């Protein structure tokens, strides 16, 4: 069993297939996300302007999953974002973006 999300560390819990996976914006995860999505500051700006694409949200979440199980594919993460809707994804996104901007 993995440890639950620790908000003090900038973590958030993301539910996929009924299982809580922890999103942790580590340096490695954010570098991988930036390599795919472009500069993180631009990502934050797009989010602030309401121009963040669903694929970008799913990619950021996927890169930030701590101890990602094999079944947690990109497609599964994207489907979970769609299934939960933006109302459920937005607070998680806010946690990650706050860490990108402010750090720990």
PALUM-586744 format. One record per residue (C-alpha): z, x, y; residue number from 1. Coordinates in nm, 4 decimals. Last residue first. Example, Ala and Ser with C-alpha at 12.3 -4.5 7.8 and 13.67 -1.06 7.14 Angstrom:
2
<r <0.7140 1.3670 -0.1060> 2> <r <0.7800 1.2300 -0.4500> 1> 
//
This chain:
104
<r <-0.1377 0.7678 2.3913> 104> <r <-0.4812 0.7745 2.5451> 103> <r <-0.5590 0.5883 2.8639> 102> <r <-0.9268 0.5031 2.8606> 101> <r <-1.0105 0.5320 2.4904> 100> <r <-0.6692 0.3963 2.3961> 99> <r <-0.7182 0.0925 2.6191> 98> <r <-1.0641 0.0440 2.4674> 97> <r <-0.9167 0.0370 2.1165> 96> <r <-0.6438 -0.2145 2.2042> 95> <r <-0.8916 -0.4309 2.3993> 94> <r <-1.1288 -0.4360 2.1013> 93> <r <-0.8491 -0.5679 1.8831> 92> <r <-0.7678 -0.8369 2.1411> 91> <r <-1.1406 -0.9265 2.1649> 90> <r <-1.2128 -0.9535 1.7915> 89> <r <-1.0201 -1.2766 1.7290> 88> <r <-1.1739 -1.4701 2.0175> 87> <r <-1.5065 -1.2977 1.9536> 86> <r <-1.5411 -1.4745 1.6238> 85> <r <-1.3410 -1.4356 1.3062> 84> <r <-1.6431 -1.4813 1.0789> 83> <r <-1.8691 -1.2773 1.3076> 82> <r <-1.6244 -0.9860 1.3190> 81> <r <-1.5677 -1.0158 0.9435> 80> <r <-1.9445 -1.0135 0.8833> 79> <r <-1.9793 -0.6965 1.0898> 78> <r <-1.6974 -0.5283 0.8979> 77> <r <-1.8476 -0.6312 0.5640> 76> <r <-2.1913 -0.5042 0.6735> 75> <r <-2.0497 -0.1701 0.7793> 74> <r <-1.8890 -0.1413 0.4381> 73> <r <-1.5217 -0.2013 0.3665> 72> <r <-1.5637 -0.2023 -0.0154> 71> <r <-1.5051 0.1726 -0.0346> 70> <r <-1.1639 0.1450 0.1305> 69> <r <-1.1254 0.2845 0.4835> 68> <r <-0.8059 0.4889 0.5164> 67> <r <-0.7858 0.4155 0.8889> 66> <r <-1.0678 0.1942 1.0191> 65> <r <-1.1813 0.3398 1.3543> 64> <r <-1.5469 0.4044 1.2654> 63> <r <-1.5884 0.0510 1.1341> 62> <r <-1.4240 -0.1055 1.4405> 61> <r <-1.6498 0.0863 1.6784> 60> <r <-1.9571 -0.0060 1.4737> 59> <r <-1.8607 -0.3753 1.4566> 58> <r <-1.8068 -0.3901 1.8332> 57> <r <-2.1364 -0.2101 1.8967> 56> <r <-2.3263 -0.4428 1.6617> 55> <r <-2.1841 -0.7443 1.8457> 54> <r <-2.3245 -0.6075 2.1694> 53> <r <-2.1066 -0.5168 2.4661> 52> <r <-2.2485 -0.6593 2.7870> 51> <r <-1.9430 -0.8466 2.9166> 50> <r <-1.9214 -0.6235 3.2245> 49> <r <-1.5942 -0.4699 3.1137> 48> <r <-1.7378 -0.4133 2.7659> 47> <r <-2.0427 -0.2420 2.9129> 46> <r <-1.8159 -0.0168 3.1203> 45> <r <-1.6036 0.0698 2.8155> 44> <r <-1.9168 0.1623 2.6203> 43> <r <-2.0391 0.3710 2.9151> 42> <r <-1.7061 0.5565 2.9096> 41> <r <-1.7465 0.6042 2.5356> 40> <r <-2.0727 0.7914 2.5744> 39> <r <-2.3387 0.6830 2.3238> 38> <r <-2.3066 0.4375 2.0379> 37> <r <-2.3700 0.6524 1.7305> 36> <r <-2.2380 0.9907 1.8366> 35> <r <-1.9691 0.8123 2.0393> 34> <r <-1.8478 0.6251 1.7324> 33> <r <-1.8295 0.9498 1.5331> 32> <r <-1.6413 1.1218 1.8173> 31> <r <-1.4105 0.8198 1.8401> 30> <r <-1.3269 0.8305 1.4698> 29> <r <-1.2621 1.2052 1.4735> 28> <r <-1.0409 1.1826 1.7818> 27> <r <-0.8449 0.8993 1.6248> 26> <r <-0.8821 0.5371 1.7350> 25> <r <-0.6786 0.3737 1.4558> 24> <r <-0.7892 0.0338 1.3263> 23> <r <-0.5679 -0.0632 1.0345> 22> <r <-0.7030 -0.2846 0.7598> 21> <r <-0.5289 -0.6120 0.6803> 20> <r <-0.6703 -0.7726 0.3657> 19> <r <-0.7802 -1.1355 0.3524> 18> <r <-1.1456 -1.0467 0.2989> 17> <r <-1.1331 -0.8400 0.6187> 16> <r <-0.8391 -0.8629 0.8572> 15> <r <-0.8118 -0.6118 1.1414> 14> <r <-0.4683 -0.4752 1.2299> 13> <r <-0.4379 -0.2748 1.5521> 12> <r <-0.3391 0.0835 1.6234> 11> <r <-0.2745 0.2440 1.9607> 10> <r <-0.0009 0.4694 1.8261> 9> <r <0.2689 0.2475 1.9781> 8> <r <0.0852 -0.0520 1.8297> 7> <r <0.1598 0.0749 1.4758> 6> <r <-0.0620 -0.1032 1.2235> 5> <r <0.0993 -0.1540 0.8841> 4> <r <0.1451 0.1324 0.6370> 3> <r <-0.0913 0.1333 0.3414> 2> <r <0.0000 0.0000 0.0000> 1> 
//
